[in-house]
């Protein structure tokens, strides 16, 4: 079975220009999510939907769990038929940018009482628009590097993603000064620039469809189980990452001179991003499952070790170890998602993984609503549970490839 990508044949070396083009789009996506996350609760509170902000986040997480795999599957069909995922990416970017501009206008006008519902609806449609192209864009990585060097190529994406996310507190201060309207316009511009940079980096030819179009209708019980593996691993890793970025910063806040939570989160993400560079050669393409397993195990261990002490130096040490482990997880995320499905279903694989991650975010957000702040004992239990289901799936995947 031949692999269908946007290239006539798999590359023999990493195509760094294309990787950096994809990284530019991911940076724009991350900036857009930061802008959206910063202003969503403020806008909803301004128009009278104070309690809706948190519940809308849960709904959108559940929406991602369903839509991500479907969108990924559709992008594989598009690739099989036309030899490119770029049309879907362009449609998603255009729709997301357009909605950003519309919302920037809506926040400046005085909406009638009966029209307030338009804003949360537009926000939800924006999330769907982002889903339309995020997974398929990431699946492009498969055509940018030999399979044996996917972790090295993905480390650049992980670095850009983590470092951009780490700027969230500083960006928040800037966005507050800019205002919601200008912020959303900048988000639309960022998406446009990111997509143009990716488009400019792509070759000027398309592949001919050589692989059968993927189908979900003819799944056997065994294949259904196989396709559930990336979803469950995404669920487990997403839950652990959410717990890590919630529990550790809150403990550091209490132990170290009231260090703001958002700056602790940025520090963890920054260390994780920088750690991807030395970690990228530690686990090759055939060992991404081991890399993911070790990373998740260390994170769960660190969250459990928080039960032992509240000492500031101890917490800093635990945070450093957990941050490096997070870097290991980020380095192996996309290569693992791509490895867990056939080559012609790369979009479906990334969609399944991010769908599981979306479900994890919804579960985590539900816990925060119910508890306010998740206690360490709950965090330790949930992280061990997430680790257990992830390791079971990773073991099944490793056994199926032997």
BADONU-687311 format. One line per 5 residues: number of its first residue (from 0); for each residue x, y, z of C-alpha. Coordinates in pm, whole numbers, plus 50000, padded with zeros to 5 digits. Example, Ala and Ser with C-alpha at 12.3 -4.5 7.8 and 13.67 -1.06 7.14 Angstrom:
BEGIN
0> 51230:49550:50780 ~ 51367:49894:50714
END
This chain:
BEGIN
0> 50000:50000:50000 ~ 50146:50332:49896 ~ 50137:50641:50110 ~ 49944:50941:49980 ~ 50080:51280:50079
5> 50118:51620:49925 ~ 50447:51495:49781 ~ 50510:51247:49498 ~ 50714:51030:49734 ~ 50816:51040:50101
10> 51109:51278:50159 ~ 51453:51132:50221 ~ 51540:51412:50464 ~ 51356:51660:50684 ~ 51209:51944:50479
15> 51287:52218:50727 ~ 51130:52496:50522 ~ 50795:52319:50527 ~ 50832:52231:50896 ~ 50893:52595:50984
20> 50600:52700:50763 ~ 50376:52464:50959 ~ 50527:52594:51285 ~ 50432:52949:51180 ~ 50070:52841:51136
25> 50073:52666:51476 ~ 50209:52983:51637 ~ 49921:53178:51481 ~ 49672:52915:51601 ~ 49813:52933:51954
30> 49797:53313:51957 ~ 49435:53295:51841 ~ 49345:53050:52118 ~ 49514:53275:52375 ~ 49316:53574:52248
35> 48995:53373:52246 ~ 49055:53233:52596 ~ 49138:53578:52733 ~ 48829:53756:52604 ~ 48566:53481:52592
40> 48466:53499:52962 ~ 48491:53880:52963 ~ 48265:53921:52662 ~ 48010:53668:52786 ~ 48002:53836:53127
45> 47953:54177:52963 ~ 47642:54060:52775 ~ 47494:53882:53075 ~ 47613:53521:53027 ~ 47832:53505:53338
50> 47778:53136:53411 ~ 47788:53031:53048 ~ 48162:53084:52998 ~ 48271:52777:53195 ~ 47994:52555:53061
55> 48061:52670:52707 ~ 48420:52551:52751 ~ 48295:52206:52852 ~ 48058:52192:52558 ~ 48332:52294:52317
60> 48562:52026:52457 ~ 48293:51764:52399 ~ 48233:51908:52055 ~ 48602:51864:51975 ~ 48588:51501:52087
65> 48327:51435:51817 ~ 48429:51677:51542 ~ 48808:51627:51546 ~ 48801:51264:51421 ~ 48533:51342:51161
70> 48728:51638:51025 ~ 49049:51434:51019 ~ 48877:51151:50833 ~ 48737:51396:50579 ~ 49083:51547:50523
75> 49214:51198:50440 ~ 48940:51157:50180 ~ 49027:51497:50039 ~ 49394:51400:50022 ~ 49313:51068:49858
80> 49097:51233:49595 ~ 49283:51557:49517 ~ 49632:51496:49655 ~ 49629:51783:49907 ~ 49489:51885:50245
85> 49546:52254:50171 ~ 49192:52333:50045 ~ 49042:52225:50378 ~ 49307:52423:50566 ~ 49234:52733:50359
90> 48858:52700:50419 ~ 48910:52660:50794 ~ 49150:52953:50821 ~ 48921:53176:50614 ~ 48615:53086:50822
95> 48798:53133:51153 ~ 48939:53468:51043 ~ 48601:53586:50919 ~ 48434:53495:51248 ~ 48707:53679:51437
100> 48627:53991:51236 ~ 48251:53949:51292 ~ 48297:53906:51667 ~ 48525:54212:51674 ~ 48229:54406:51531
105> 47971:54249:51761 ~ 48160:54348:52077 ~ 48150:54711:51966 ~ 47776:54731:51903 ~ 47493:54735:52155
110> 47308:54410:52091 ~ 46938:54388:52164 ~ 46841:54159:52450 ~ 46695:53897:52218 ~ 47010:53890:52001
115> 47268:53825:52274 ~ 47274:53454:52194 ~ 47450:53531:51865 ~ 47781:53586:52045 ~ 47818:53243:52214
120> 47694:53078:51893 ~ 47960:53258:51691 ~ 48223:53159:51946 ~ 48125:52794:51914 ~ 48131:52814:51534
125> 48479:52969:51561 ~ 48595:52667:51762 ~ 48458:52436:51491 ~ 48637:52643:51225 ~ 48966:52605:51412
130> 48910:52229:51436 ~ 48848:52213:51061 ~ 49210:52294:50982 ~ 49419:52238:51296 ~ 49434:51857:51284
135> 49471:51833:50904 ~ 49748:52095:50917 ~ 49940:51898:51178 ~ 49894:51580:50973 ~ 50098:51751:50700
140> 50405:51677:50911 ~ 50394:51322:50778 ~ 50502:51452:50436 ~ 50774:51679:50572 ~ 51011:51419:50717
145> 51115:51055:50680 ~ 50922:50837:50922 ~ 51242:50769:51118 ~ 51292:51143:51178 ~ 50940:51253:51264
150> 51025:51314:51634 ~ 51307:51549:51531 ~ 51076:51743:51299 ~ 50794:51747:51554 ~ 51026:51889:51820
155> 51022:52219:51630 ~ 50642:52224:51635 ~ 50641:52137:52006 ~ 50899:52408:52077 ~ 50700:52676:51894
160> 50372:52562:52052 ~ 50512:52559:52407 ~ 50703:52888:52379 ~ 50407:53068:52222 ~ 50178:52932:52495
165> 50430:53044:52758 ~ 50389:53405:52648 ~ 50024:53398:52755 ~ 50064:53621:53069 ~ 50255:53888:52876
170> 50016:53864:52584 ~ 49727:53898:52829 ~ 49860:54233:52948 ~ 49900:54352:52590 ~ 49560:54224:52479
175> 49394:54396:52773 ~ 49531:54727:52652 ~ 49432:54661:52290 ~ 49070:54574:52364 ~ 48859:54287:52237
180> 48781:54430:51893 ~ 49143:54498:51791 ~ 49256:54170:51950 ~ 49020:53963:51736 ~ 49125:54150:51423
185> 49488:54072:51509 ~ 49388:53708:51555 ~ 49241:53703:51204 ~ 49557:53866:51064 ~ 49779:53617:51248
190> 49588:53322:51100 ~ 49614:53475:50754 ~ 49990:53531:50787 ~ 50045:53179:50927 ~ 49850:53017:50643
195> 50033:53225:50381 ~ 50371:53123:50525 ~ 50267:52757:50518 ~ 50131:52788:50164 ~ 50450:52961:50047
200> 50664:52683:50189 ~ 50474:52407:50007 ~ 50587:52262:49674 ~ 50400:52368:49363 ~ 50284:52019:49270
205> 50034:51776:49414 ~ 50042:51401:49439 ~ 49807:51170:49256 ~ 49580:50963:49477 ~ 49734:50617:49511
210> 49579:50488:49834 ~ 49223:50374:49889 ~ 49006:50632:50056 ~ 48966:50556:50427 ~ 48626:50445:50544
215> 48470:50415:50886 ~ 48169:50212:50778 ~ 48358:49884:50732 ~ 48534:49874:51067 ~ 48583:49530:51218
220> 48585:49483:51597 ~ 48964:49456:51593 ~ 49008:49770:51383 ~ 48758:49958:51600 ~ 48972:49875:51903
225> 49286:49979:51714 ~ 49131:50316:51623 ~ 49028:50372:51984 ~ 49392:50359:52098 ~ 49498:50710:51984
230> 49173:50854:52122 ~ 49229:50703:52467 ~ 49598:50799:52471 ~ 49492:51154:52381 ~ 49242:51142:52667
235> 49501:51021:52917 ~ 49777:51259:52812 ~ 49536:51553:52789 ~ 49409:51486:53140 ~ 49762:51464:53282
240> 49873:51785:53110 ~ 49568:51975:53236 ~ 49627:51848:53590 ~ 49996:51936:53573 ~ 49933:52293:53458
245> 49664:52340:53725 ~ 49792:52172:54041 ~ 50165:52252:54033 ~ 50125:52628:53971 ~ 49867:52658:54249
250> 50104:52487:54492 ~ 50392:52707:54386 ~ 50163:53007:54438 ~ 50103:52901:54798 ~ 50466:52808:54875
255> 50681:53066:54697 ~ 50598:53426:54779 ~ 50265:53413:54605 ~ 50414:53355:54260 ~ 50126:53419:54015
260> 49978:53097:53879 ~ 49996:53207:53515 ~ 50369:53276:53540 ~ 50431:52933:53691 ~ 50238:52780:53403
265> 50450:52980:53158 ~ 50768:52859:53326 ~ 50659:52497:53299 ~ 50570:52538:52931 ~ 50893:52723:52853
270> 51109:52454:53011 ~ 50905:52185:52833 ~ 50951:52360:52499 ~ 51327:52399:52542 ~ 51354:52037:52659
275> 51215:51912:52328 ~ 51542:51997:52152 ~ 51772:51762:52347 ~ 51495:51502:52387 ~ 51406:51476:52019
280> 51670:51212:51942 ~ 51613:51009:52256 ~ 51326:50804:52115 ~ 51319:50727:51744 ~ 51010:50676:51530
285> 50975:50314:51639 ~ 50998:50407:52007 ~ 50758:50700:52031 ~ 50521:50487:52240 ~ 50800:50431:52493
290> 50878:50804:52497 ~ 50514:50889:52555 ~ 50483:50623:52825 ~ 50789:50746:53013 ~ 50678:51109:52991
295> 50330:51035:53124 ~ 50470:50810:53397 ~ 50704:51081:53524 ~ 50428:51345:53520 ~ 50192:51118:53717
300> 50477:51040:53958 ~ 50549:51409:54013 ~ 50182:51487:54079 ~ 50170:51201:54329 ~ 50491:51317:54501
305> 50324:51651:54574 ~ 50149:51469:54858 ~ 50479:51441:55046 ~ 50578:51803:55102 ~ 50483:52169:55054
310> 50844:52289:55075 ~ 50922:52551:54810 ~ 51255:52406:54698 ~ 51101:52060:54679 ~ 50817:52194:54463
315> 51062:52370:54231 ~ 51253:52045:54184 ~ 50933:51852:54115 ~ 50822:52123:53872 ~ 51151:52106:53680
320> 51130:51727:53646 ~ 50764:51741:53543 ~ 50839:52016:53288 ~ 51107:51805:53120 ~ 50868:51509:53118
325> 50608:51732:52953 ~ 50867:51812:52687 ~ 50908:51438:52629 ~ 50531:51400:52587 ~ 50509:51692:52343
330> 50800:51558:52138 ~ 50632:51222:52083 ~ 50268:51331:52055 ~ 50229:51377:51678 ~ 50470:51099:51569
335> 50279:50859:51794 ~ 49938:50968:51663 ~ 50064:50920:51307 ~ 50218:50582:51389 ~ 49898:50442:51541
340> 49704:50453:51212 ~ 49783:50351:50852 ~ 49981:50614:50656 ~ 49681:50713:50441 ~ 49479:50792:50757
345> 49713:51048:50912 ~ 49435:51306:50944 ~ 49207:51056:51113 ~ 49485:50959:51354 ~ 49559:51316:51461
350> 49184:51380:51481 ~ 49135:51084:51713 ~ 49422:51195:51935 ~ 49305:51556:51962 ~ 48947:51436:52004
355> 49055:51244:52313 ~ 49242:51550:52434 ~ 48926:51757:52387 ~ 48729:51512:52600 ~ 49002:51535:52866
360> 48968:51914:52869 ~ 48591:51884:52913 ~ 48634:51640:53203 ~ 48896:51861:53366 ~ 48683:52174:53326
365> 48391:51990:53485 ~ 48611:51905:53782 ~ 48721:52266:53821 ~ 48360:52386:53816 ~ 48262:52129:54078
370> 48563:52172:54308 ~ 48698:52518:54233 ~ 49056:52405:54283 ~ 49142:52038:54239 ~ 49303:51900:54558
375> 49636:51719:54530 ~ 49489:51386:54637 ~ 49230:51405:54358 ~ 49496:51513:54113 ~ 49720:51222:54209
380> 49434:50974:54172 ~ 49322:51116:53835 ~ 49678:51126:53700 ~ 49737:50763:53796 ~ 49407:50668:53631
385> 49503:50861:53317 ~ 49843:50694:53318 ~ 49689:50350:53355 ~ 49454:50379:53058 ~ 49731:50535:52847
390> 49981:50261:52927 ~ 49725:49990:52848 ~ 49667:50144:52505 ~ 50038:50199:52443 ~ 50111:49837:52535
395> 49840:49714:52297 ~ 49984:49931:52022 ~ 50339:49806:52081 ~ 50221:49444:52082 ~ 50032:49497:51756
400> 50346:49622:51582 ~ 50573:49342:51698
END
